[in-house]
Every structure is written in C-alpha cells, then in structure tokens.
Amino acid sequence: MKPTMKKKKKPAYHKPYDEEYKRQAVDLVITSGKTCEQVVRELGCSA
C-alpha cells in the first residue's frame, strides 16, 4: 500500500502592507530596542 500523502494548504492571501503599516513596523524596531526578527514574530508577518 502507498502511504497517504497530505496536500499542503496554500497560505491565505493577504493584501500587501500599505506604506503606513511599513513605517510603523520600522519605527517599532527602532524605538522598542527589539530585533527585527522579534518584531516580525510579534506582528505575524515576514521580513
């Protein structure tokens, strides 16, 4: 018997981030003292 292979789900589509969101994310990295990776994890996006 063949092992069952699960299909991977595509990630849900999201609208591109607007300029204001990007500026706020960068400001958060600069002012919070956190690394870029920490802020990315907290915001749930990718770097």
Backbone bond lengths (Angstrom), bond angles and torsions (degrees), N, CA, C in turn:
res aa  C-N    CA-C-N  psi(-1)  N-CA   C-N-CA  omega(-1)  CA-C   N-CA-C  phi
1 M - - - 1.459 - - 1.516 110.03 -
2 K 1.340 115.47 144.93 1.454 120.63 177.22 1.525 109.84 -81.08
3 P 1.316 116.42 139.72 1.460 117.18 174.99 1.526 109.44 -67.13
4 T 1.306 115.91 144.75 1.460 118.91 179.48 1.512 109.43 -74.38
5 M 1.306 114.50 137.02 1.456 119.72 179.57 1.522 108.39 -112.77
6 K 1.299 114.31 125.98 1.453 118.56 178.83 1.519 108.92 -86.30
7 K 1.317 115.55 138.29 1.455 119.57 176.47 1.519 108.94 -79.59
8 K 1.317 115.18 139.37 1.453 119.52 177.33 1.521 108.72 -80.06
9 K 1.315 115.29 137.54 1.454 119.91 177.79 1.519 109.10 -81.39
10 K 1.315 115.44 142.64 1.454 119.80 174.85 1.524 108.43 -74.02
11 P 1.320 116.85 144.46 1.458 118.14 176.70 1.519 109.84 -63.85
12 A 1.311 115.87 148.45 1.457 120.30 179.90 1.525 109.56 -64.51
13 Y 1.304 116.35 141.64 1.460 121.31 179.60 1.523 109.39 -73.15
14 H 1.302 116.54 140.67 1.454 120.42 173.40 1.513 109.05 -133.39
15 K 1.317 115.83 151.26 1.449 120.40 178.02 1.521 109.13 -64.98
16 P 1.316 116.75 147.33 1.468 118.75 175.72 1.527 110.00 -59.32
17 Y 1.320 115.35 148.20 1.458 119.58 -179.60 1.518 109.47 -70.43
18 D 1.344 116.60 136.13 1.454 119.59 179.12 1.534 110.69 -78.25
19 E 1.317 115.54 167.77 1.461 121.06 -175.29 1.533 112.03 -60.38
20 E 1.317 118.08 -38.92 1.463 121.16 -179.73 1.529 111.12 -62.59
21 Y 1.320 117.39 -42.54 1.465 121.51 178.59 1.529 110.18 -61.81
22 K 1.323 115.62 -43.32 1.460 120.24 -179.92 1.525 111.01 -63.03
23 R 1.336 116.51 -43.36 1.466 120.41 178.93 1.522 111.10 -61.76
24 Q 1.315 115.96 -42.54 1.469 120.12 -179.68 1.527 110.84 -65.82
25 A 1.317 117.10 -37.78 1.464 120.35 178.74 1.522 110.78 -64.71
26 V 1.325 117.06 -43.67 1.461 121.01 178.46 1.522 110.12 -64.37
27 D 1.326 116.71 -42.98 1.461 121.02 178.62 1.528 110.68 -60.76
28 L 1.316 116.81 -38.18 1.459 121.09 178.76 1.528 110.66 -63.15
29 V 1.317 117.76 -40.68 1.467 121.20 177.94 1.528 109.67 -63.88
30 I 1.321 116.41 -44.36 1.461 121.03 -176.16 1.527 111.68 -67.66
31 T 1.321 117.20 -43.87 1.470 120.50 -172.63 1.519 114.68 -89.44
32 S 1.327 117.75 -21.32 1.465 119.56 -174.06 1.523 113.57 -84.83
33 G 1.326 116.76 -20.98 1.453 119.91 -175.27 1.519 112.88 79.46
34 K 1.329 116.57 5.51 1.464 121.08 178.45 1.517 108.87 -90.44
35 T 1.327 115.69 158.88 1.455 119.50 176.44 1.526 109.50 -76.02
36 C 1.326 114.42 162.76 1.461 120.00 177.22 1.534 110.20 -58.18
37 E 1.332 116.48 -41.40 1.467 120.89 -179.04 1.528 111.69 -62.29
38 Q 1.334 116.98 -38.68 1.465 120.09 179.34 1.526 110.71 -65.69
39 V 1.320 116.43 -44.31 1.466 120.27 -179.67 1.521 110.43 -65.29
40 V 1.330 117.01 -41.15 1.476 120.80 178.53 1.523 110.29 -58.31
41 R 1.336 116.52 -46.07 1.469 120.21 178.92 1.520 111.31 -61.11
42 E 1.319 116.16 -42.63 1.467 119.83 -178.36 1.529 111.76 -67.12
43 L 1.321 116.60 -36.02 1.463 120.27 -179.79 1.529 112.82 -82.27
44 G 1.326 116.10 -17.40 1.459 119.86 179.07 1.512 113.68 75.03
45 C 1.317 117.13 31.60 1.456 120.94 177.40 1.517 108.91 -124.36
46 S 1.342 116.36 -173.47 1.453 118.97 179.84 1.519 109.80 -115.33
47 A 1.315 115.24 154.01 1.462 119.74 -178.14 1.500 111.48 -81.68
